[in-house]
Amino acid sequence: MLFFLDNLLLSFRCLGHAPTRVRGLLLLQLFFLTLVSLNVEAAVSSLSQSQNASLRVAAIDWTLVETLMSLGVVPVATAQIKDYQAWVVEPSLPEQVVDIGLRAQPNRELAASLNLDLILISPLYSAIEPTLSQIAPVQTLTTYNPEKDFWQNLVDTTRRVGELTNHSAEAEVVIEHHRSRIDQMKEKIAMDTPPLLVVQFIDDRHVRAYGKGSLYDMVIKQLGLQNAWKGETNMWGYTTVGIEELVTQGYLVIVDPVPMSAEGVFDDNRLWQALPAVRHDRVLSLPAVWSFGALPSAVRFADELYQALTEQHATEPGLRNL
Amino acid sequence: MISIHQRASPAYICLPLVIICVVITFNLLSHTLPGLSHGSFDFFVGLSAPEAKVMSTAVVQFSVLPRMTIALLVGAALGLAGVLMQQVLRNPIASPTTLGVASGAQLGLLLATLFAPGLLAFGSEWVALAGGAISLLIVLSLSWHRGLAPVAVVLAGLVVNLYIGALSTVLILFHQEEFRGLMIWAAGSLAQNSWSDTLHLLPRLVVAAIIAGLMVRPLGLLELDESGARSLGISVRKLRLLSLGLSVFITASAVSLVGIVGFVGLAAPVIVKLVGARTLAQRLLWAPVFGGLLLLTTDLFLLQYSAQLPSMVPTGAMTGLLGAPLLLWLIPRLSLKGTAPNTSKATLQLTSKPTSRMFLWLLVLLLVSSIVALFVTQSTGGWIFNGTGQWASIVNWRLPRVLAAAGAGVLLALAGTTIQRMTGNPMASPEVLGISSGTAIGLIVTIYFSSDVTVPLLVLAGSMSAVITLAVLILLNRRTGFQSERLLLTGIAITALFDPLRSIFLANGDPRIQQVIAWMSGSTYYVDFSTGLSALLLAVMVVALTPLVARWLDLLPLGRNVALGLGLSVDKVRLILLALVAILTAFATLIVGPLSFAGLLAPHVARMLGFSRALPHLVGSAMVGALLMISADWLGRQVLFPQEIPAGLVAALLGGAYFIWGLRRY
């Protein structure tokens, strides 16, 4: 809940108003902000209604689902909705979206009964492309292509999804909106912010460190910051390491969810306490953001990160205020 | 002669390992602690010391040293457990992994994590202990009627391991993201960040070692025969129970901390025995020492070179990979006493009952199940019992799957019947020969190394690796004339390669996991109409050809000498049958994956229904196999609607349930 409030506070700030961090006024701001964000959404949805909105789309890949949602297109069906809600979280799916089972093996009979006009998949599921194309035209969208600029990949994906669903105008609005959010934040972030090491806890002994090729890394660089992880990474931009590898002079950024088994580490682990970031109180904790996401996830990660850094700077003397 | 033996001592192989460990450790530490090489290293550094120094000291103190200690302790624990198991069961290839104890413990923990996390707070090792003990009990009861003969026990262990593998695959398939951590643990990662694991395991290990030490004399008497031991006033049963319980407990303690560490428990006792630890007391001393050193050496090597690897290779999986070749090397050197095929009554019962009515019943059942599979389904609105107006969906989505499931079921059943009759071993199955696992290994490797996975590519890779596996089987068994025991052990060794590979892949949390698991768990999902039809046609064709091999399969169970006497050139016939089994299995594996139990189950059910002569047995089990797979495929599509459980997994779960139920009959 707190994160939600802080989030709104941040978007408030991004709209150009002067920040006032008085907790007592928070509720008032919340009310006001809700109105503002409702207006933005209303603008997008009125745009979509003006065009052909009757296209029935299903997306197997969550990255494409969040892209669709950001354009104001609610997919008719997607896979593993329960897991989507736990790992992607935002944008949340309305109830009428049909769950068609596993991502690797969506239920085709069910999909066929939904009168789909279009199915979107990622190359990860290319094995089911031939069989799905018997149901409706299938489009494979490559978001994770290490040879191209990552941000551009996300923009291209959004644009392509816009084209395919007759929402090109919205796509441009969304792309522009996300771009300006990033630019606004980049402008305000101190250039001398120390490097960031972004991790997700897997258990009490292992973490995933995100380096080159990951969504988090891309966002960090878009914000003009540095990624502290210089080690090898796999095709998806992360690697699995022990806690002892998390030595950085900058910030240690932990992205939720932290599994239950790992919670003990923060309290009484001597190795953890010896980490420079922990000793200097430079550990930032961020709510769950889908690590293989699209533009919305990228910007949400930027938001959360910016927010956490701002708070950190407020309490940390010696660093320039934002 | 004797003096040479006495001079040969396990110390000679332990010493080089110690030296290697010391060298690598020094190398590692001098990187972490630059002061070490000039002797200016102080171990206790206050938190006020310079930052870099605090960190590097903490890394050594709370990561490197505990990791090395836990490697020694886990290796020792598994070595000790292995010695006890091998001694009690008088079985040179018994070990926590081959008997399914480690994987049972693991499954217990997986289930507890998912469905009863409260139990874990109570003590994860007790959950692991329960799981390990249950699977050991199942293994022992499965091989009880064969007098716990080594190969029978290990084969039962493999079947239990495969079953547990199927169960955990279902869990992973549906909880991919939640299992990120568990997958690493499952693959046996020794990473440490405090001394708590060491402090946990050490006292348990010490107590276990003391108890084992107290039992040296009575356990040594077990090497004589049982009546001898009994006459000396030992309650053999209690002794066995106690030492098996002890070994399960040590295994469970180790597994609950660092996951499955493959094959140290098998290798340590065997190797120290080979290099001169002849008495039980010597083995009890040296196997833990050697086991600890073996694991530490492996771990240090991985630590040294892990930075160069883009993906994480957990130590436990690594020892598993090293263990499979060791097992292959060991097999020809084992003396397998008292395991002559114990031809069961049913095989010898040559006067077959009137089976035509049974055939009719099976045919009716097949028809009913096909109709149900084609016309009954769930939808968002509930059950639909009528297919009218849905012809498109029946022909497109259901018919290919029913055809493929039936075809694969028939092929596996025929392969299973052949291999069971050929080896005279009721626990033999195509899965056990390692051909399914070999095919799956090929698929995993292909998916890992290619970014664009297509169905034809997978089919190609799968068939290639099936052929390679068959070649390995033939090469390794040619000299011994395809003796059934050795054949099965070779299969076990090949299967043993599959598990660690799978673990490594899963531990890296690759987003392609679900794809791989879906493939491995054998779904008819990817089958189109022409594939399904050709699977069924192939199956029908093979059934039509069965009369050609029926005579061989009638004679082979009578034993090598009888068969030779009746004019059968046994070696050649075995080679032909083996190739046949391999081809059938490879085709079936490509359709329903490596884990289905159809090949194990169908021949049993067919025999229970009274088909005892080769020809009716083959045809009967083919029908049962088809029935099983069609029902499994249908159930898999309905149970968790709209999610689909792959048919191979459903068949494995049904088959496993049958075996546990069937235990009463043994």
Interface residues (C-beta under 8 A of the other chain):
Chain A: D83 A86 W87 V98 D99 I100 G101 L102 R103 A104 Q105 N107 R108 E109 L110 A112 S113 P123 L124 Y125 S126 A127 I128 P130 T131 Q134 I202 D203 D204 R205 H206 R208 G231 E232 T233 N234 M235 W236 T239 T240 V241 G242 I243 E244 V247 P259 M260 S261 A262 V265 N269 R270 L271 W272 A274 L275 P276 R279 F292
Chain B: L47 E51 V54 M55 T57 A58 V59 Q61 F62 S63 P117 L173 F174 Q176 E177 R180 G181 L182 I184 W185 S189 A191 Q192 N193 S194 A307 L309 P310 S311 M312 T377 S379 T380 A392 S393 N396 W397 R398 S451 D452 V453 T454 V455 L458 A507 N508 G509 D510 P511 R512 Q514 Q515 I517 A518 S523 Y525 Y526 D528 R637 F641 P642 Q643 E644 P646
